[in-house]
Amino acid sequence: VSSGERTTKLTVQVADTHRKREKGLMFVRKLPENEGMLFVYSEKIYGGFWMKNTFIPLSIAFLDSDGEILKILDMEPCKVDICPTYDPELSYHYAIEVNLGWFEKNQIKEGDFVKLD
């Protein structure tokens, strides 16, 4: 992830199928500090994420097809049947979930870029 002159490395699991995207980080009890999940869509998508059966608080960045961070949201775990949706209210091509506050801690903000290797 590039922010100005700084680059921060992040290791991600890739969710590139409907089944993997649907499961996401459900039931995960601990996420290592510089790890996360990359959600990949074959075309631009519009809509949000929810945290049903997710046990850890997360931050999520929504990216365009060039890897530019368009929006960052913080999300709380949800253990009830009806969970809120975290909607960026824009279309995106990728999303990255990390531990809550990871982007802020690493001084990564909207307008920064993610390079996918």
C-alpha positions in Angstrom: 0.0 0.0 0.0 1.6 3.3 -1.1 1.0 6.5 0.7 3.3 9.3 -0.6 6.8 8.0 -0.3 5.9 5.3 2.2 5.0 1.7 1.3 3.4 -0.7 3.8 3.3 -4.4 3.0 0.1 -6.3 3.7 -0.4 -10.0 3.2 -3.9 -11.0 2.1 -6.1 -14.0 1.6 -7.9 -13.6 -1.7 -11.7 -13.9 -1.9 -12.3 -14.1 -5.7 -15.3 -16.4 -5.8 -18.9 -15.9 -4.7 -18.5 -18.5 -1.9 -15.2 -17.0 -0.6 -16.6 -13.5 -0.7 -19.7 -14.5 1.1 -17.7 -16.2 3.9 -15.1 -13.5 4.2 -13.6 -13.3 7.7 -16.6 -14.9 9.4 -15.7 -17.0 12.4 -12.1 -15.7 12.4 -11.0 -15.0 16.0 -7.7 -13.3 15.4 -6.1 -11.7 12.4 -2.3 -11.1 12.4 -1.3 -7.5 12.4 -0.3 -7.0 8.8 -2.7 -9.5 7.2 -6.2 -9.1 5.8 -8.6 -10.2 3.1 -8.8 -8.9 -0.5 -12.2 -9.2 -2.1 -12.0 -9.3 -5.9 -14.9 -8.6 -8.3 -14.8 -9.3 -12.0 -16.6 -6.0 -12.6 -17.5 -2.9 -10.7 -19.9 -3.5 -7.9 -22.1 -1.3 -5.8 -23.3 -2.2 -2.3 -22.0 -2.8 1.2 -20.5 -5.4 3.5 -22.0 -6.7 6.7 -20.4 -8.3 9.7 -22.7 -11.2 10.6 -20.8 -14.0 12.4 -17.6 -11.8 12.3 -15.9 -11.9 15.7 -13.3 -9.1 15.3 -13.7 -5.4 14.5 -12.4 -4.5 11.0 -11.6 -1.6 8.8 -12.4 -1.9 5.1 -11.0 0.0 2.1 -12.9 0.1 -1.2 -10.7 0.4 -4.3 -11.2 1.2 -7.9 -9.7 -0.9 -10.8 -6.4 1.0 -10.6 -6.1 0.3 -6.8 -6.9 3.8 -5.6 -8.5 3.8 -2.2 -11.9 5.5 -2.6 -13.4 5.0 0.8 -12.4 3.6 4.2 -15.0 2.5 6.8 -14.7 0.9 10.3 -17.0 -2.1 11.0 -18.0 -3.7 14.3 -18.7 -7.4 14.9 -22.3 -8.5 14.7 -23.7 -11.5 16.5 -27.4 -11.0 16.0 -29.6 -12.0 13.0 -30.1 -8.5 11.5 -26.7 -6.7 11.1 -26.0 -3.2 9.7 -24.6 -2.8 6.2 -21.4 -0.8 5.8 -22.0 0.8 2.4 -19.4 3.1 0.8 -22.2 4.5 -1.4 -20.0 4.3 -4.5 -18.9 1.6 -7.0 -15.7 -0.3 -6.5 -13.6 -3.2 -8.0 -11.8 -4.4 -4.8 -12.2 -4.3 -1.1 -9.6 -5.0 1.6 -10.5 -5.9 5.2 -7.9 -5.5 8.0 -7.9 -5.2 11.7 -9.8 -2.1 13.0 -7.6 0.9 12.8 -4.9 -0.6 10.6 -5.2 2.0 7.8 -5.1 4.9 10.4 -2.2 3.4 12.3 -0.2 3.1 9.0 -1.2 6.6 7.9 -3.0 5.2 4.9 -5.9 7.3 3.6 -8.4 7.8 0.8 -6.5 8.6 -2.4 -3.6 6.3 -1.6 -2.9 3.3 -3.8 -2.8 -0.5 -3.4 -0.4 -2.4 -5.7 -1.5 -6.0 -6.1 1.3 -8.6 -6.6 
